[in-house]
Amino acid sequence: MLTPRKHLNLDVSVLRIAAIMLRELKKRGVMEFERLRGIVIRRVGGDGEITFLPALSFLYLMGKIEYHAKNDVIEYRAN
């Protein structure tokens, strides 16, 4: 659940990581999984790696991205 807590670091929250991912995917349209992960870690730091998969799942559930396993790429879906 996305409930804020007293000690939540907003810099590595699921919503911030998802926003970073969406910004990069909007620019490029399609991006390799590892490249997107690397961008998130560079922008946020090591803690971004922990939040990367939950943010990716959040975007998928919201219908904003599509994962293509054959090429291991993530595609931005404009709704």
Residue, then its C-alpha position, 0 to 999 in steps of 0.5 A: m500500500l502507498t501510505p506515507r509513514k513518519h519516517l518515509n524518505l520521499d526521495v526513494s518512495v514508489l511514487r518518485i521512482a515511478a515518476i522518474m521512470l515515466r519521464e525517461l520512458k516518455k522521452r524514449g518510448v521503449m527502454e531496456f530493463e537494465r538501462l532503466r534500472g541503471i538510470v533510477i539508481r544513478r538519479v536516486g542512489g542505491d536505495g532506488e534499487i529496492t524501490f525499483l520493482p515495486a514502482l515498476s509493478f505500480l506503473y504496470l498496474m496503472g496501465k502506463i507501461e507494458y513489459h515485453a519479455k522477448n526483448d526484455v524491454i519496457e514500453y511506455r503506453a500513452n493512455 
